[in-house]
């Protein structure tokens, strides 16, 4: 299925410029597979992925105690209900997979060293419209939204949607200005009705078929990359018969003073 809008996701304008920074191996994989890799939330390295703020849990427990009354509270009903919600939220980290982009009208000097080593990096330039349109070959729903950065001690996340925590991160990551494409799948087993807590359809993530002709506007090579690396990126792009421009970033060009 193509990109699907989601009421809980905020999106930029169609012509908003987005970037995906990556190393050479991931760029070659992109060319070879005609697909974007979506990584499981629990494989991204941030333990707060898919979690909710402290205040959210405190307010939820207070609401549950009021809802079940003194007798239910004495029987531990709020704690049992909360334990199920926590187990569901933790399992969602394996049921959701995301592909991450940086929203900016220009290159980011800070993003290059984060996603490439020794200057051997590549950045794919696209737009929100190009990204969303490129998923028309997918057989799964693909949602896209901008990440909201909050204080997890006192911030809030909209209630009533299991996917909302996947679109929130801590303030310390605000420099990423992230746009996330997201897909999710609950691994129910045939003939079984219980929730498959702790299980996932994917080991680390999944490849989502992507129309690269619609996705890629141009490719830029790291400003610190040596000439041989620029030539390698240009050559491999030609070998896969891709028609987009490959340029070396000019972030380190000489000033005119």
TATA-V722729 format. One record per residue. N is the residue number from 1. RES is the residue in one letter. SS is DSSP state (~ for helix, > for strand, _ for the rest). PSI is psi in radians with two decimals (NA if undefined). OMEGA is omega in degrees with one decimal (NA if undefined). Layout:
BEGIN
n=N res=RES ss=SS psi=PSI omega=OMEGA
n=N res=RES ss=SS psi=PSI omega=OMEGA
END
This chain:
BEGIN
n=1 res=X ss=_ psi=2.65 omega=177.2
n=2 res=X ss=_ psi=3.12 omega=175.8
n=3 res=X ss=> psi=2.36 omega=179.8
n=4 res=X ss=_ psi=2.33 omega=176.8
n=5 res=X ss=_ psi=2.63 omega=-180.0
n=6 res=X ss=_ psi=2.30 omega=-174.0
n=7 res=X ss=_ psi=-0.40 omega=-178.2
n=8 res=X ss=_ psi=-0.07 omega=-175.4
n=9 res=X ss=_ psi=2.30 omega=174.0
n=10 res=X ss=_ psi=2.44 omega=-177.4
n=11 res=X ss=_ psi=2.65 omega=174.8
n=12 res=X ss=_ psi=-3.11 omega=176.3
n=13 res=X ss=_ psi=2.80 omega=-177.4
n=14 res=X ss=_ psi=-0.53 omega=-177.5
n=15 res=X ss=_ psi=0.13 omega=176.6
n=16 res=X ss=_ psi=2.31 omega=-177.3
n=17 res=X ss=> psi=2.35 omega=178.5
n=18 res=X ss=> psi=2.65 omega=-176.6
n=19 res=X ss=> psi=2.51 omega=169.8
n=20 res=X ss=> psi=1.99 omega=-180.0
n=21 res=X ss=> psi=2.41 omega=-176.0
n=22 res=X ss=> psi=2.92 omega=175.0
n=23 res=X ss=> psi=3.07 omega=-174.1
n=24 res=X ss=~ psi=-0.71 omega=-178.2
n=25 res=X ss=~ psi=-0.71 omega=179.4
n=26 res=X ss=~ psi=-0.57 omega=177.0
n=27 res=X ss=~ psi=-0.78 omega=178.4
n=28 res=X ss=~ psi=-0.71 omega=177.8
n=29 res=X ss=~ psi=-0.71 omega=177.2
n=30 res=X ss=~ psi=-0.82 omega=-179.9
n=31 res=X ss=~ psi=-0.74 omega=-175.0
n=32 res=X ss=~ psi=-0.67 omega=-172.5
n=33 res=X ss=~ psi=-0.29 omega=-172.1
n=34 res=X ss=_ psi=0.76 omega=-176.7
n=35 res=X ss=> psi=2.66 omega=173.1
n=36 res=X ss=> psi=2.42 omega=178.8
n=37 res=X ss=> psi=2.20 omega=175.9
n=38 res=X ss=> psi=2.11 omega=-175.9
n=39 res=X ss=> psi=2.42 omega=174.2
n=40 res=X ss=> psi=2.49 omega=-180.0
n=41 res=X ss=~ psi=-0.69 omega=-176.7
n=42 res=X ss=~ psi=0.09 omega=176.4
n=43 res=X ss=~ psi=0.10 omega=-176.8
n=44 res=X ss=_ psi=-0.28 omega=176.7
n=45 res=X ss=_ psi=-0.18 omega=178.1
n=46 res=X ss=_ psi=1.99 omega=-177.5
n=47 res=X ss=_ psi=-0.29 omega=-179.7
n=48 res=X ss=_ psi=-0.09 omega=179.4
n=49 res=X ss=_ psi=2.23 omega=176.9
n=50 res=X ss=_ psi=0.08 omega=-179.7
n=51 res=X ss=_ psi=3.07 omega=179.3
n=52 res=X ss=_ psi=2.78 omega=-179.9
n=53 res=X ss=_ psi=2.72 omega=-180.0
n=54 res=X ss=~ psi=-0.78 omega=-179.1
n=55 res=X ss=~ psi=-0.54 omega=178.8
n=56 res=X ss=~ psi=-0.83 omega=179.7
n=57 res=X ss=~ psi=-0.71 omega=179.3
n=58 res=X ss=~ psi=-0.79 omega=179.9
n=59 res=X ss=~ psi=-0.64 omega=180.0
n=60 res=X ss=~ psi=-0.74 omega=178.5
n=61 res=X ss=~ psi=-0.71 omega=178.6
n=62 res=X ss=~ psi=-0.69 omega=179.1
n=63 res=X ss=~ psi=-0.73 omega=-180.0
n=64 res=X ss=~ psi=-0.70 omega=179.1
n=65 res=X ss=~ psi=-0.69 omega=178.6
n=66 res=X ss=~ psi=-0.63 omega=-176.9
n=67 res=X ss=~ psi=-0.73 omega=-176.2
n=68 res=X ss=~ psi=-0.24 omega=178.3
n=69 res=X ss=~ psi=3.06 omega=-176.7
n=70 res=X ss=~ psi=-0.69 omega=-177.7
n=71 res=X ss=~ psi=-0.79 omega=179.2
n=72 res=X ss=~ psi=-0.66 omega=178.8
n=73 res=X ss=~ psi=-0.70 omega=179.8
n=74 res=X ss=~ psi=-0.51 omega=-179.9
n=75 res=X ss=_ psi=-0.02 omega=178.4
n=76 res=X ss=_ psi=0.33 omega=-178.5
n=77 res=X ss=~ psi=-0.78 omega=179.5
n=78 res=X ss=~ psi=-0.72 omega=-179.6
n=79 res=X ss=~ psi=-0.67 omega=179.2
n=80 res=X ss=~ psi=-0.77 omega=178.2
n=81 res=X ss=~ psi=-0.71 omega=-179.9
n=82 res=X ss=~ psi=-0.63 omega=178.4
n=83 res=X ss=~ psi=-0.67 omega=177.5
n=84 res=X ss=~ psi=-0.73 omega=179.5
n=85 res=X ss=~ psi=-0.71 omega=179.2
n=86 res=X ss=~ psi=-0.73 omega=179.1
n=87 res=X ss=~ psi=-0.64 omega=177.2
n=88 res=X ss=~ psi=-0.79 omega=-179.7
n=89 res=X ss=~ psi=-0.72 omega=178.3
n=90 res=X ss=~ psi=-0.68 omega=179.0
n=91 res=X ss=~ psi=-0.55 omega=178.2
n=92 res=X ss=~ psi=-0.47 omega=178.1
n=93 res=X ss=~ psi=-0.46 omega=176.1
n=94 res=X ss=~ psi=-0.26 omega=178.8
n=95 res=X ss=~ psi=-0.28 omega=-179.8
n=96 res=X ss=> psi=2.48 omega=174.7
n=97 res=X ss=> psi=2.47 omega=-173.9
n=98 res=X ss=> psi=2.69 omega=172.5
n=99 res=X ss=> psi=2.17 omega=-165.5
n=100 res=X ss=> psi=2.41 omega=179.9
n=101 res=X ss=> psi=2.77 omega=179.1
n=102 res=X ss=> psi=2.17 omega=-177.9
n=103 res=X ss=> psi=2.02 omega=179.2
n=104 res=X ss=_ psi=2.52 omega=177.0
n=105 res=X ss=_ psi=-0.08 omega=-178.7
n=106 res=X ss=_ psi=2.93 omega=177.2
n=107 res=X ss=_ psi=2.73 omega=177.4
n=108 res=X ss=_ psi=2.08 omega=176.9
n=109 res=X ss=~ psi=-0.51 omega=-178.9
n=110 res=X ss=~ psi=-0.51 omega=-175.2
n=111 res=X ss=~ psi=-0.51 omega=-178.4
n=112 res=X ss=~ psi=-0.96 omega=-177.3
n=113 res=X ss=~ psi=-0.35 omega=179.8
n=114 res=X ss=~ psi=-0.53 omega=-172.5
n=115 res=X ss=~ psi=0.23 omega=174.5
n=116 res=X ss=_ psi=2.64 omega=-177.5
n=117 res=X ss=_ psi=2.33 omega=177.0
n=118 res=X ss=_ psi=0.43 omega=179.8
n=119 res=X ss=_ psi=0.08 omega=-177.6
n=120 res=X ss=_ psi=1.13 omega=-176.6
n=121 res=X ss=> psi=2.81 omega=-179.6
n=122 res=X ss=> psi=2.49 omega=175.4
n=123 res=X ss=> psi=2.20 omega=175.6
n=124 res=X ss=> psi=2.22 omega=179.5
n=125 res=X ss=> psi=2.31 omega=178.7
n=126 res=X ss=> psi=-2.90 omega=172.9
n=127 res=X ss=> psi=2.86 omega=176.8
n=128 res=X ss=~ psi=-0.71 omega=179.1
n=129 res=X ss=~ psi=-0.77 omega=179.0
n=130 res=X ss=~ psi=-0.72 omega=178.9
n=131 res=X ss=~ psi=-0.87 omega=-176.9
n=132 res=X ss=~ psi=-0.66 omega=-180.0
n=133 res=X ss=~ psi=-0.45 omega=-172.8
n=134 res=X ss=_ psi=-0.18 omega=-176.8
n=135 res=X ss=_ psi=0.31 omega=-174.5
n=136 res=X ss=_ psi=-0.25 omega=178.2
n=137 res=X ss=_ psi=-0.14 omega=-176.1
n=138 res=X ss=_ psi=2.50 omega=176.3
n=139 res=X ss=_ psi=-0.08 omega=178.9
n=140 res=X ss=_ psi=2.71 omega=175.6
n=141 res=X ss=_ psi=2.37 omega=175.5
n=142 res=X ss=> psi=2.10 omega=177.0
n=143 res=X ss=> psi=2.61 omega=-179.6
n=144 res=X ss=> psi=2.34 omega=179.2
n=145 res=X ss=> psi=2.71 omega=175.8
n=146 res=X ss=> psi=2.49 omega=179.4
n=147 res=X ss=_ psi=2.40 omega=176.1
n=148 res=X ss=> psi=2.30 omega=-176.7
n=149 res=X ss=> psi=2.21 omega=-173.3
n=150 res=X ss=> psi=2.88 omega=172.4
n=151 res=X ss=_ psi=2.04 omega=-175.6
n=152 res=X ss=_ psi=-0.03 omega=173.3
n=153 res=X ss=_ psi=-0.62 omega=-175.4
n=154 res=X ss=_ psi=0.03 omega=-178.7
n=155 res=X ss=_ psi=-3.13 omega=-178.6
n=156 res=X ss=_ psi=2.73 omega=176.6
n=157 res=X ss=_ psi=2.39 omega=179.0
n=158 res=X ss=_ psi=2.36 omega=-177.7
n=159 res=X ss=_ psi=2.78 omega=171.0
n=160 res=X ss=_ psi=0.12 omega=178.1
n=161 res=X ss=_ psi=2.18 omega=-176.5
n=162 res=X ss=_ psi=-0.43 omega=-176.2
n=163 res=X ss=_ psi=-0.27 omega=-175.5
n=164 res=X ss=~ psi=-0.75 omega=-179.9
n=165 res=X ss=~ psi=-0.45 omega=-179.8
n=166 res=X ss=~ psi=-0.20 omega=179.7
n=167 res=X ss=~ psi=0.36 omega=177.7
n=168 res=X ss=> psi=2.48 omega=176.9
n=169 res=X ss=> psi=2.96 omega=179.7
n=170 res=X ss=> psi=2.72 omega=-178.0
n=171 res=X ss=~ psi=-0.47 omega=-178.7
n=172 res=X ss=~ psi=-0.18 omega=178.2
n=173 res=X ss=~ psi=0.16 omega=-173.9
n=174 res=X ss=~ psi=-0.46 omega=-179.9
n=175 res=X ss=~ psi=-0.31 omega=-178.5
n=176 res=X ss=~ psi=-0.38 omega=-179.5
n=177 res=X ss=_ psi=1.04 omega=-165.4
n=178 res=X ss=> psi=2.45 omega=169.1
n=179 res=X ss=> psi=2.24 omega=-176.5
n=180 res=X ss=> psi=2.27 omega=165.1
n=181 res=X ss=> psi=2.35 omega=-171.5
n=182 res=X ss=> psi=2.42 omega=169.1
n=183 res=X ss=> psi=2.69 omega=179.2
n=184 res=X ss=> psi=2.65 omega=-177.7
n=185 res=X ss=_ psi=2.17 omega=178.1
n=186 res=X ss=_ psi=2.15 omega=-172.9
n=187 res=X ss=_ psi=1.12 omega=176.8
n=188 res=X ss=_ psi=2.44 omega=177.2
n=189 res=X ss=_ psi=2.47 omega=-178.0
n=190 res=X ss=_ psi=2.26 omega=177.8
n=191 res=X ss=_ psi=0.01 omega=-179.8
n=192 res=X ss=_ psi=2.48 omega=-175.2
n=193 res=X ss=_ psi=-0.31 omega=-177.5
n=194 res=X ss=_ psi=2.66 omega=179.5
n=195 res=X ss=_ psi=2.35 omega=-178.6
n=196 res=X ss=_ psi=1.08 omega=-179.1
n=197 res=X ss=_ psi=2.42 omega=175.8
n=198 res=X ss=_ psi=0.06 omega=-179.5
n=199 res=X ss=_ psi=2.80 omega=179.6
n=200 res=X ss=_ psi=2.66 omega=175.8
n=201 res=X ss=_ psi=-0.30 omega=-173.4
n=202 res=X ss=_ psi=2.54 omega=176.3
n=203 res=X ss=_ psi=-0.87 omega=178.2
n=204 res=X ss=_ psi=-0.36 omega=-176.9
n=205 res=X ss=> psi=-2.86 omega=-176.9
n=206 res=X ss=> psi=2.69 omega=174.4
n=207 res=X ss=> psi=2.24 omega=178.8
n=208 res=X ss=> psi=2.10 omega=179.9
n=209 res=X ss=> psi=2.34 omega=-172.8
n=210 res=X ss=_ psi=2.35 omega=176.3
n=211 res=X ss=_ psi=1.70 omega=-175.6
n=212 res=X ss=~ psi=-0.48 omega=177.2
n=213 res=X ss=~ psi=-0.60 omega=176.9
n=214 res=X ss=~ psi=-0.50 omega=-173.5
n=215 res=X ss=~ psi=-0.88 omega=-166.5
n=216 res=X ss=_ psi=2.13 omega=171.6
n=217 res=X ss=_ psi=-0.83 omega=176.9
n=218 res=X ss=> psi=2.94 omega=178.4
n=219 res=X ss=> psi=2.38 omega=177.3
n=220 res=X ss=> psi=2.50 omega=179.7
n=221 res=X ss=> psi=2.55 omega=-177.7
n=222 res=X ss=_ psi=2.46 omega=-179.6
n=223 res=X ss=_ psi=-0.36 omega=-179.2
n=224 res=X ss=_ psi=0.10 omega=-177.9
n=225 res=X ss=_ psi=2.45 omega=175.3
n=226 res=X ss=_ psi=2.87 omega=-176.8
n=227 res=X ss=~ psi=-0.70 omega=-177.4
n=228 res=X ss=~ psi=-0.59 omega=-179.2
n=229 res=X ss=~ psi=-0.72 omega=176.4
n=230 res=X ss=~ psi=-0.75 omega=179.4
n=231 res=X ss=~ psi=-0.67 omega=180.0
n=232 res=X ss=~ psi=-0.75 omega=178.8
n=233 res=X ss=~ psi=-0.73 omega=178.9
n=234 res=X ss=~ psi=-0.76 omega=-177.2
n=235 res=X ss=~ psi=-0.78 omega=-178.6
n=236 res=X ss=~ psi=-0.55 omega=176.6
n=237 res=X ss=~ psi=-0.74 omega=178.2
n=238 res=X ss=~ psi=-0.70 omega=-177.5
n=239 res=X ss=~ psi=-0.51 omega=177.4
n=240 res=X ss=_ psi=0.22 omega=175.2
n=241 res=X ss=_ psi=0.74 omega=175.8
n=242 res=X ss=_ psi=2.36 omega=-173.1
n=243 res=X ss=_ psi=0.06 omega=-176.6
n=244 res=X ss=_ psi=2.78 omega=179.6
n=245 res=X ss=> psi=2.48 omega=171.8
n=246 res=X ss=> psi=2.06 omega=-178.0
n=247 res=X ss=> psi=2.62 omega=172.2
n=248 res=X ss=> psi=2.36 omega=178.3
n=249 res=X ss=_ psi=2.46 omega=178.4
n=250 res=X ss=_ psi=0.44 omega=179.7
n=251 res=X ss=_ psi=-0.48 omega=-178.6
n=252 res=X ss=_ psi=0.38 omega=176.9
n=253 res=X ss=_ psi=2.74 omega=-178.0
n=254 res=X ss=_ psi=2.36 omega=176.4
n=255 res=X ss=_ psi=2.82 omega=-178.6
n=256 res=X ss=_ psi=-0.30 omega=-179.1
n=257 res=X ss=_ psi=NA omega=NA
END
